[in-house]
Amino acid sequence: MTALLHTNDPLWMALGMIAQLCFFLRFLVQWLASEARKESVIPVSFWYLSMAGCLGLLAYSIHKGDPVFIIGQSTGMFIYARNLHFVLKKKTA
C-alpha cells in the first residue's frame, strides 16, 4: 500500500483528501445543527458540502478509472442536487 501512495500525483491526492474532508464536515455540521435545535435537522450547508465532496470524489474516481466509485458518486450527485433544488425552491416560494 505504501508504494501506491507514492505513485499518486500530489494534486490528485489533495483533491481526494479535500473531498473526503467535505464529506466529514457535512456530518459535523448536521450533528451540530441538530444538537443546537435538539431535533434532527439538515442545514442547507449539508447539501453544499455533499455536492462539493461528491464533485471532488467524482473527479478523483474518474482520474483513477474506478467504475464502481464513478457510478456511486454520479448517483449521489443527482440526489444531492435534487435535495438542494427542493431547499432553494422552498426558500424562493
N, CA, C and O atoms as CSV, one atom per row, in Angstrom:
chain,resi,resn,atom,element,x,y,z
A,1,MET,N,N,0.823,-1.190,0.000
A,1,MET,CA,C,0.000,0.000,0.000
A,1,MET,C,C,0.867,1.255,0.000
A,1,MET,O,O,0.511,2.243,-0.641
A,2,THR,N,N,1.972,1.236,0.689
A,2,THR,CA,C,2.845,2.396,0.724
A,2,THR,C,C,3.319,2.757,-0.675
A,2,THR,O,O,3.424,3.937,-1.010
A,3,ALA,N,N,3.608,1.743,-1.501
A,3,ALA,CA,C,4.040,2.009,-2.872
A,3,ALA,C,C,2.943,2.720,-3.659
A,3,ALA,O,O,3.230,3.592,-4.480
A,4,LEU,N,N,1.698,2.353,-3.413
A,4,LEU,CA,C,0.588,3.009,-4.101
A,4,LEU,C,C,0.522,4.492,-3.759
A,4,LEU,O,O,0.285,5.322,-4.638
A,5,LEU,N,N,0.728,4.827,-2.503
A,5,LEU,CA,C,0.644,6.223,-2.093
A,5,LEU,C,C,1.733,7.064,-2.748
A,5,LEU,O,O,1.513,8.242,-3.029
A,6,HIS,N,N,2.878,6.493,-2.991
A,6,HIS,CA,C,3.979,7.244,-3.592
A,6,HIS,C,C,3.816,7.434,-5.092
A,6,HIS,O,O,4.484,8.294,-5.667
A,7,THR,N,N,2.959,6.669,-5.744
A,7,THR,CA,C,2.791,6.806,-7.188
A,7,THR,C,C,1.690,7.805,-7.542
A,7,THR,O,O,1.499,8.113,-8.718
A,8,ASN,N,N,0.975,8.306,-6.562
A,8,ASN,CA,C,-0.117,9.249,-6.819
A,8,ASN,C,C,0.410,10.660,-7.009
A,8,ASN,O,O,1.358,11.080,-6.346
A,9,ASP,N,N,-0.211,11.373,-7.912
A,9,ASP,CA,C,0.080,12.788,-8.120
A,9,ASP,C,C,-0.388,13.545,-6.871
A,9,ASP,O,O,-1.529,13.369,-6.446
A,10,PRO,N,N,0.456,14.369,-6.287
A,10,PRO,CA,C,0.073,15.082,-5.066
A,10,PRO,C,C,-1.170,15.970,-5.233
A,10,PRO,O,O,-1.932,16.137,-4.281
A,11,LEU,N,N,-1.380,16.531,-6.406
A,11,LEU,CA,C,-2.568,17.364,-6.609
A,11,LEU,C,C,-3.843,16.537,-6.579
A,11,LEU,O,O,-4.849,16.956,-6.007
A,12,TRP,N,N,-3.798,15.360,-7.196
A,12,TRP,CA,C,-4.971,14.489,-7.165
A,12,TRP,C,C,-5.206,13.950,-5.757
A,12,TRP,O,O,-6.347,13.808,-5.318
A,13,MET,N,N,-4.128,13.657,-5.067
A,13,MET,CA,C,-4.250,13.177,-3.686
A,13,MET,C,C,-4.870,14.282,-2.815
A,13,MET,O,O,-5.724,14.002,-1.973
A,14,ALA,N,N,-4.445,15.518,-3.018
A,14,ALA,CA,C,-5.004,16.635,-2.256
A,14,ALA,C,C,-6.487,16.811,-2.568
A,14,ALA,O,O,-7.290,17.036,-1.662
A,15,LEU,N,N,-6.850,16.709,-3.838
A,15,LEU,CA,C,-8.264,16.827,-4.218
A,15,LEU,C,C,-9.093,15.750,-3.522
A,15,LEU,O,O,-10.155,16.041,-2.972
A,16,GLY,N,N,-8.615,14.519,-3.545
A,16,GLY,CA,C,-9.331,13.423,-2.891
A,16,GLY,C,C,-9.468,13.644,-1.394
A,16,GLY,O,O,-10.517,13.356,-0.817
A,17,MET,N,N,-8.425,14.148,-0.765
A,17,MET,CA,C,-8.460,14.397,0.683
A,17,MET,C,C,-9.413,15.545,1.020
A,17,MET,O,O,-10.158,15.466,1.997
A,18,ILE,N,N,-9.390,16.602,0.222
A,18,ILE,CA,C,-10.293,17.737,0.455
A,18,ILE,C,C,-11.739,17.304,0.262
A,18,ILE,O,O,-12.617,17.710,1.024
A,19,ALA,N,N,-11.993,16.483,-0.750
A,19,ALA,CA,C,-13.345,15.977,-0.990
A,19,ALA,C,C,-13.810,15.121,0.193
A,19,ALA,O,O,-14.958,15.230,0.623
A,20,GLN,N,N,-12.931,14.282,0.713
A,20,GLN,CA,C,-13.283,13.472,1.884
A,20,GLN,C,C,-13.545,14.365,3.096
A,20,GLN,O,O,-14.436,14.086,3.897
A,21,LEU,N,N,-12.767,15.437,3.225
A,21,LEU,CA,C,-12.967,16.384,4.319
A,21,LEU,C,C,-14.356,17.024,4.215
A,21,LEU,O,O,-15.024,17.218,5.231
A,22,CYS,N,N,-14.793,17.352,2.997
A,22,CYS,CA,C,-16.137,17.905,2.798
A,22,CYS,C,C,-17.193,16.924,3.276
A,22,CYS,O,O,-18.167,17.323,3.914
A,23,PHE,N,N,-17.013,15.650,2.976
A,23,PHE,CA,C,-17.985,14.654,3.431
A,23,PHE,C,C,-17.991,14.550,4.950
A,23,PHE,O,O,-19.054,14.398,5.552
A,24,PHE,N,N,-16.834,14.630,5.573
A,24,PHE,CA,C,-16.779,14.610,7.031
A,24,PHE,C,C,-17.466,15.850,7.602
A,24,PHE,O,O,-18.257,15.748,8.540
A,25,LEU,N,N,-17.164,17.018,7.037
A,25,LEU,CA,C,-17.710,18.265,7.552
A,25,LEU,C,C,-19.225,18.330,7.445
A,25,LEU,O,O,-19.875,18.945,8.290
A,26,ARG,N,N,-19.795,17.708,6.424
A,26,ARG,CA,C,-21.252,17.745,6.291
A,26,ARG,C,C,-21.918,17.044,7.469
A,26,ARG,O,O,-22.946,17.503,7.965
A,27,PHE,N,N,-21.341,15.942,7.916
A,27,PHE,CA,C,-21.911,15.247,9.070
A,27,PHE,C,C,-21.689,16.035,10.353
A,27,PHE,O,O,-22.557,16.055,11.226
A,28,LEU,N,N,-20.550,16.677,10.476
A,28,LEU,CA,C,-20.275,17.506,11.643
A,28,LEU,C,C,-21.265,18.678,11.702
A,28,LEU,O,O,-21.820,18.965,12.763
A,29,VAL,N,N,-21.483,19.346,10.579
A,29,VAL,CA,C,-22.428,20.461,10.505
A,29,VAL,C,C,-23.834,19.993,10.855
A,29,VAL,O,O,-24.547,20.662,11.603
A,30,GLN,N,N,-24.231,18.851,10.316
A,30,GLN,CA,C,-25.575,18.327,10.585
A,30,GLN,C,C,-25.733,17.983,12.060
A,30,GLN,O,O,-26.766,18.282,12.657
A,31,TRP,N,N,-24.733,17.366,12.645
A,31,TRP,CA,C,-24.777,16.988,14.060
A,31,TRP,C,C,-24.872,18.231,14.941
A,31,TRP,O,O,-25.694,18.281,15.856
A,32,LEU,N,N,-24.037,19.234,14.670
A,32,LEU,CA,C,-24.043,20.455,15.477
A,32,LEU,C,C,-25.378,21.200,15.352
A,32,LEU,O,O,-25.895,21.711,16.345
A,33,ALA,N,N,-25.930,21.263,14.153
A,33,ALA,CA,C,-27.229,21.919,13.956
A,33,ALA,C,C,-28.324,21.179,14.707
A,33,ALA,O,O,-29.192,21.803,15.316
A,34,SER,N,N,-28.288,19.866,14.669
A,34,SER,CA,C,-29.292,19.067,15.378
A,34,SER,C,C,-29.159,19.236,16.889
A,34,SER,O,O,-30.161,19.349,17.596
A,35,GLU,N,N,-27.940,19.254,17.374
A,35,GLU,CA,C,-27.721,19.453,18.815
A,35,GLU,C,C,-28.226,20.822,19.254
A,35,GLU,O,O,-28.821,20.951,20.324
A,36,ALA,N,N,-27.993,21.837,18.438
A,36,ALA,CA,C,-28.423,23.192,18.795
A,36,ALA,C,C,-29.941,23.291,18.882
A,36,ALA,O,O,-30.473,23.997,19.738
A,37,ARG,N,N,-30.637,22.584,17.995
A,37,ARG,CA,C,-32.109,22.651,17.972
A,37,ARG,C,C,-32.776,21.527,18.755
A,37,ARG,O,O,-33.996,21.511,18.922
A,38,LYS,N,N,-31.974,20.602,19.225
A,38,LYS,CA,C,-32.496,19.450,19.984
A,38,LYS,C,C,-33.498,18.633,19.184
A,38,LYS,O,O,-34.447,18.074,19.734
A,39,GLU,N,N,-33.266,18.572,17.854
A,39,GLU,CA,C,-34.053,17.734,16.950
A,39,GLU,C,C,-33.208,17.490,15.703
A,39,GLU,O,O,-32.257,18.222,15.433
A,40,SER,N,N,-33.557,16.478,14.967
A,40,SER,CA,C,-32.801,16.159,13.757
A,40,SER,C,C,-33.130,17.157,12.651
A,40,SER,O,O,-34.279,17.274,12.225
A,41,VAL,N,N,-32.106,17.871,12.195
A,41,VAL,CA,C,-32.264,18.838,11.108
A,41,VAL,C,C,-31.134,18.657,10.107
A,41,VAL,O,O,-30.053,18.172,10.443
A,42,ILE,N,N,-31.406,19.054,8.878
A,42,ILE,CA,C,-30.375,19.027,7.841
A,42,ILE,C,C,-30.241,20.449,7.301
A,42,ILE,O,O,-31.088,20.908,6.536
A,43,PRO,N,N,-29.172,21.148,7.701
A,43,PRO,CA,C,-28.994,22.514,7.215
A,43,PRO,C,C,-28.611,22.541,5.737
A,43,PRO,O,O,-28.105,21.553,5.203
A,44,VAL,N,N,-28.851,23.665,5.086
A,44,VAL,CA,C,-28.539,23.800,3.659
A,44,VAL,C,C,-27.057,23.538,3.399
A,44,VAL,O,O,-26.695,22.991,2.357
A,45,SER,N,N,-26.203,23.927,4.342
A,45,SER,CA,C,-24.760,23.709,4.159
A,45,SER,C,C,-24.425,22.220,4.012
A,45,SER,O,O,-23.425,21.870,3.385
A,46,PHE,N,N,-25.250,21.350,4.582
A,46,PHE,CA,C,-25.053,19.911,4.425
A,46,PHE,C,C,-25.065,19.537,2.944
A,46,PHE,O,O,-24.225,18.767,2.479
A,47,TRP,N,N,-26.044,20.104,2.201
A,47,TRP,CA,C,-26.177,19.761,0.785
A,47,TRP,C,C,-25.047,20.367,-0.053
A,47,TRP,O,O,-24.564,19.743,-0.997
A,48,TYR,N,N,-24.630,21.585,0.298
A,48,TYR,CA,C,-23.496,22.182,-0.421
A,48,TYR,C,C,-22.206,21.396,-0.178
A,48,TYR,O,O,-21.437,21.154,-1.108
A,49,LEU,N,N,-21.976,21.002,1.067
A,49,LEU,CA,C,-20.786,20.189,1.364
A,49,LEU,C,C,-20.879,18.824,0.683
A,49,LEU,O,O,-19.872,18.287,0.222
A,50,SER,N,N,-22.086,18.268,0.619
A,50,SER,CA,C,-22.286,16.987,-0.067
A,50,SER,C,C,-21.916,17.107,-1.545
A,50,SER,O,O,-21.227,16.251,-2.100
A,51,MET,N,N,-22.387,18.184,-2.167
A,51,MET,CA,C,-22.095,18.375,-3.590
A,51,MET,C,C,-20.607,18.626,-3.826
A,51,MET,O,O,-20.030,18.092,-4.773
A,52,ALA,N,N,-19.988,19.434,-2.972
A,52,ALA,CA,C,-18.554,19.708,-3.121
A,52,ALA,C,C,-17.744,18.425,-2.963
A,52,ALA,O,O,-16.845,18.145,-3.757
A,53,GLY,N,N,-18.071,17.653,-1.932
A,53,GLY,CA,C,-17.366,16.386,-1.720
A,53,GLY,C,C,-17.590,15.418,-2.859
A,53,GLY,O,O,-16.660,14.750,-3.311
A,54,CYS,N,N,-18.819,15.344,-3.322
A,54,CYS,CA,C,-19.166,14.434,-4.408
A,54,CYS,C,C,-18.459,14.817,-5.709
A,54,CYS,O,O,-17.919,13.952,-6.400
A,55,LEU,N,N,-18.460,16.106,-6.043
A,55,LEU,CA,C,-17.772,16.546,-7.266
A,55,LEU,C,C,-16.281,16.240,-7.207
A,55,LEU,O,O,-15.692,15.771,-8.181
A,56,GLY,N,N,-15.684,16.511,-6.055
A,56,GLY,CA,C,-14.258,16.219,-5.897
A,56,GLY,C,C,-13.964,14.734,-6.009
A,56,GLY,O,O,-13.019,14.333,-6.688
A,57,LEU,N,N,-14.772,13.919,-5.346
A,57,LEU,CA,C,-14.551,12.471,-5.408
A,57,LEU,C,C,-14.887,11.898,-6.772
A,57,LEU,O,O,-14.273,10.924,-7.206
A,58,LEU,N,N,-15.863,12.497,-7.456
A,58,LEU,CA,C,-16.179,12.050,-8.809
A,58,LEU,C,C,-14.993,12.323,-9.737
A,58,LEU,O,O,-14.600,11.456,-10.517
A,59,ALA,N,N,-14.430,13.520,-9.649
A,59,ALA,CA,C,-13.253,13.841,-10.464
A,59,ALA,C,C,-12.100,12.908,-10.127
A,59,ALA,O,O,-11.412,12.418,-11.024
A,60,TYR,N,N,-11.887,12.661,-8.852
A,60,TYR,CA,C,-10.809,11.772,-8.412
A,60,TYR,C,C,-11.028,10.353,-8.924
A,60,TYR,O,O,-10.088,9.709,-9.392
A,61,SER,N,N,-12.265,9.863,-8.839
A,61,SER,CA,C,-12.549,8.492,-9.281
A,61,SER,C,C,-12.441,8.358,-10.799
A,61,SER,O,O,-12.033,7.310,-11.299
A,62,ILE,N,N,-12.804,9.414,-11.538
A,62,ILE,CA,C,-12.618,9.384,-12.992
A,62,ILE,C,C,-11.132,9.340,-13.312
A,62,ILE,O,O,-10.699,8.585,-14.182
A,63,HIS,N,N,-10.354,10.153,-12.605
A,63,HIS,CA,C,-8.892,10.141,-12.792
A,63,HIS,C,C,-8.318,8.754,-12.507
A,63,HIS,O,O,-7.446,8.274,-13.231
A,64,LYS,N,N,-8.813,8.118,-11.452
A,64,LYS,CA,C,-8.331,6.781,-11.077
A,64,LYS,C,C,-8.894,5.687,-11.985
A,64,LYS,O,O,-8.349,4.585,-12.037
A,65,GLY,N,N,-9.991,5.987,-12.706
A,65,GLY,CA,C,-10.601,4.991,-13.587
A,65,GLY,C,C,-11.338,3.904,-12.829
A,65,GLY,O,O,-11.340,2.747,-13.250
A,66,ASP,N,N,-11.967,4.264,-11.710
A,66,ASP,CA,C,-12.677,3.295,-10.879
A,66,ASP,C,C,-14.180,3.358,-11.174
A,66,ASP,O,O,-14.867,4.244,-10.666
A,67,PRO,N,N,-14.701,2.431,-11.990
A,67,PRO,CA,C,-16.112,2.493,-12.392
A,67,PRO,C,C,-17.092,2.361,-11.232
A,67,PRO,O,O,-18.166,2.962,-11.270
A,68,VAL,N,N,-16.753,1.599,-10.216
A,68,VAL,CA,C,-17.653,1.432,-9.072
A,68,VAL,C,C,-17.809,2.767,-8.348
A,68,VAL,O,O,-18.921,3.180,-8.019
A,69,PHE,N,N,-16.706,3.420,-8.109
A,69,PHE,CA,C,-16.690,4.715,-7.434
A,69,PHE,C,C,-17.359,5.788,-8.306
A,69,PHE,O,O,-18.070,6.650,-7.788
A,70,ILE,N,N,-17.137,5.738,-9.607
A,70,ILE,CA,C,-17.738,6.704,-10.536
A,70,ILE,C,C,-19.260,6.593,-10.497
A,70,ILE,O,O,-19.949,7.609,-10.410
A,71,ILE,N,N,-19.788,5.382,-10.558
A,71,ILE,CA,C,-21.240,5.177,-10.531
A,71,ILE,C,C,-21.817,5.652,-9.201
A,71,ILE,O,O,-22.852,6.317,-9.175
A,72,GLY,N,N,-21.160,5.316,-8.110
A,72,GLY,CA,C,-21.640,5.724,-6.790
A,72,GLY,C,C,-21.677,7.232,-6.627
A,72,GLY,O,O,-22.661,7.775,-6.124
A,73,GLN,N,N,-20.629,7.910,-7.040
A,73,GLN,CA,C,-20.579,9.367,-6.906
A,73,GLN,C,C,-21.545,10.051,-7.862
A,73,GLN,O,O,-22.136,11.073,-7.514
A,74,SER,N,N,-21.714,9.507,-9.053
A,74,SER,CA,C,-22.663,10.084,-10.012
A,74,SER,C,C,-24.085,10.017,-9.472
A,74,SER,O,O,-24.845,10.977,-9.595
A,75,THR,N,N,-24.440,8.898,-8.882
A,75,THR,CA,C,-25.765,8.730,-8.296
A,75,THR,C,C,-25.959,9.703,-7.141
A,75,THR,O,O,-27.002,10.346,-7.023
A,76,GLY,N,N,-24.944,9.803,-6.294
A,76,GLY,CA,C,-25.013,10.721,-5.166
A,76,GLY,C,C,-25.205,12.156,-5.622
A,76,GLY,O,O,-25.973,12.901,-5.013
A,77,MET,N,N,-24.517,12.555,-6.685
A,77,MET,CA,C,-24.619,13.929,-7.174
A,77,MET,C,C,-26.054,14.267,-7.553
A,77,MET,O,O,-26.538,15.357,-7.248
A,78,PHE,N,N,-26.729,13.344,-8.211
A,78,PHE,CA,C,-28.126,13.571,-8.584
A,78,PHE,C,C,-28.983,13.792,-7.334
A,78,PHE,O,O,-29.806,14.707,-7.298
A,79,ILE,N,N,-28.794,12.968,-6.328
A,79,ILE,CA,C,-29.586,13.058,-5.095
A,79,ILE,C,C,-29.308,14.369,-4.364
A,79,ILE,O,O,-30.240,15.031,-3.908
A,80,TYR,N,N,-28.027,14.750,-4.249
A,80,TYR,CA,C,-27.683,15.990,-3.552
A,80,TYR,C,C,-28.226,17.201,-4.300
A,80,TYR,O,O,-28.763,18.123,-3.686
A,81,ALA,N,N,-28.091,17.202,-5.605
A,81,ALA,CA,C,-28.581,18.326,-6.412
A,81,ALA,C,C,-30.105,18.440,-6.306
A,81,ALA,O,O,-30.641,19.544,-6.210
A,82,ARG,N,N,-30.783,17.325,-6.324
A,82,ARG,CA,C,-32.246,17.342,-6.231
A,82,ARG,C,C,-32.697,17.870,-4.871
A,82,ARG,O,O,-33.626,18.675,-4.803
A,83,ASN,N,N,-32.064,17.436,-3.805
A,83,ASN,CA,C,-32.423,17.926,-2.475
A,83,ASN,C,C,-32.125,19.418,-2.339
A,83,ASN,O,O,-32.915,20.151,-1.743
A,84,LEU,N,N,-31.008,19.870,-2.876
A,84,LEU,CA,C,-30.680,21.288,-2.840
A,84,LEU,C,C,-31.708,22.083,-3.650
A,84,LEU,O,O,-32.091,23.183,-3.251
A,85,HIS,N,N,-32.150,21.543,-4.769
A,85,HIS,CA,C,-33.201,22.172,-5.572
A,85,HIS,C,C,-34.463,22.371,-4.734
A,85,HIS,O,O,-35.060,23.448,-4.759
A,86,PHE,N,N,-34.869,21.349,-3.999
A,86,PHE,CA,C,-36.065,21.441,-3.160
A,86,PHE,C,C,-35.904,22.519,-2.086
A,86,PHE,O,O,-36.827,23.292,-1.830
A,87,VAL,N,N,-34.736,22.562,-1.469
A,87,VAL,CA,C,-34.483,23.548,-0.407
A,87,VAL,C,C,-34.544,24.964,-0.982
A,87,VAL,O,O,-35.191,25.841,-0.410
A,88,LEU,N,N,-33.874,25.185,-2.107
A,88,LEU,CA,C,-33.832,26.525,-2.696
A,88,LEU,C,C,-35.201,26.934,-3.239
A,88,LEU,O,O,-35.578,28.103,-3.154
A,89,LYS,N,N,-35.938,25.984,-3.790
A,89,LYS,CA,C,-37.283,26.260,-4.299
A,89,LYS,C,C,-38.204,26.709,-3.158
A,89,LYS,O,O,-39.003,27.631,-3.324
A,90,LYS,N,N,-38.089,26.063,-2.023
A,90,LYS,CA,C,-38.901,26.396,-0.856
A,90,LYS,C,C,-38.554,27.790,-0.336
A,90,LYS,O,O,-39.437,28.527,0.103
A,91,LYS,N,N,-37.283,28.150,-0.384
A,91,LYS,CA,C,-36.856,29.474,0.086
A,91,LYS,C,C,-37.379,30.595,-0.801
A,91,LYS,O,O,-37.697,31.677,-0.309
A,92,THR,N,N,-37.472,30.346,-2.099
A,92,THR,CA,C,-37.930,31.389,-3.020
A,92,THR,C,C,-39.452,31.483,-3.103
A,92,THR,O,O,-39.991,32.454,-3.634
A,93,ALA,N,N,-40.147,30.459,-2.571
A,93,ALA,CA,C,-41.617,30.460,-2.629
A,93,ALA,C,C,-42.229,31.377,-1.582
A,93,ALA,O,O,-43.452,31.490,-1.499
